[in-house]
């Protein structure tokens, strides 16, 4: 494991990680735009579907688990830990807040797939 870590560091380490993170963010943004442009008009025309109480409670449970994950993830992700050591605490907190807002927005907007499936009665797994 030590040899792998040293090899990774010699190849670029954190710089490589930032590059791949940026590429993944760009790909996710393109995919989100495609999904919203394809599913959005139909969902707007059909309207937001109603959900029963059990489904709503399951969604709230998922939101609670996601909330816990927000605060625990930086402590067990080595890349996030590395970033914390190379920036000031003020910059790191600002970065975590922006990351939370952006990722929360992505999750919310990608949930239109499930709303679309429910509104149009799509069977099976919506993704």
N, C-alpha and C positions, 0 to 999 in steps of 0.2 A: 504494500500500500504506500509506503514511503517513497519507493522508487517511482510509482505512478504519479504521486503528488509532485515530486521534483520534476519529472518529465513534463507534466502539464504546466507547471510554472515556467519551465524553460521555453515552452512553445508559445507562451503568451498569457497563460493563466487568466487573470481577471479581464484583461483586454479582450481575449478571445470570447469570454463569457458575455461581455457587454455587446460584442459584435453579433453573436448568435441571438441574444435577447432582442436586439434591435430588429434583426431579420424576422424573428418569430412575431414580434409586435406588428410589423408591416404586413406580414401574411395574414394575421388575425384580423387586422383592420380591413384588408381587401375582402376577406371572406365575409366579414360582418356586413359590409356594404352590399355585396352580392346577395346575401340572404335577405337583408331588409328590402332591397329593391325588388326581389322576386316575390317574397311572401307578404310584404307590407301592404300593397294595394288590396289584395284579397282579404286580409285581416281587417283593414279599415272598413271595407265594404260590408263585411259580415258582422263586425263588432266584436268587442271583447267578450269571450264566453264566461258564463257564470260557473262557479265551482261550488261543490258541496262543502260542508263544514269539515269533514275528515280530510279532504284534500287541502283545504286552507291550513288546517293544523299541521299537516305533514310539511307543507311549505314553510311554515313558521319554525318548525323544528329544524329544517334544513338551514334556514337563515341563522338560527342560534348556533348551529354547528359551524357555519361559515364564520360567524363572529368570533368564536373561540380560535379558529384556524388563523384568523388575521393576526392575533396576538402571539400565537405560538410559532408560526412559520419562520419568522426571522431568526429564532433561536436554534433551529435545527437545519437550516439551509446554509451550507458552507459559503456559497457565493454571497448571500446577503450578509453573512457574518464578515466576510472579507471586505465588503463595501463599507461596513460600519467602522472598520479600522482605518480606512483611508480617507474618510471625510470627517468633518466636524459634526458634533452631535446635532447642531441646529440644521445643517444640510441633510443629515440622515433622517431626522424626524420629518422634515419637509418632503423628502423623497418617499418615505413610507406613507405619508398622507396622500400624496399624489398617486402612488401605486394603488392604494386602497380605493380611491375615487375612480381611477381609470378601470381597474379590474372589476369593481362593482358595477360600473356602467356597462362593461362588456357582458357581464353575466346577465344583467337586466335586459339588455338589448338582444342577446342570444336566446333569451327565454321566449322570444316571439315564435320560435319554432314550435315549442310546446303549445303556446296559445293558438297558433294556426292549426295544429293537429287536432286540438280539442274543438275548435270552432267548426272545423270541416269534417269531424268524425273520422279522422285517419286512424286506421287500425295498426297495431304493432308499435314498435319503438319509433318515436318521432324523428330522432336523428337519422 
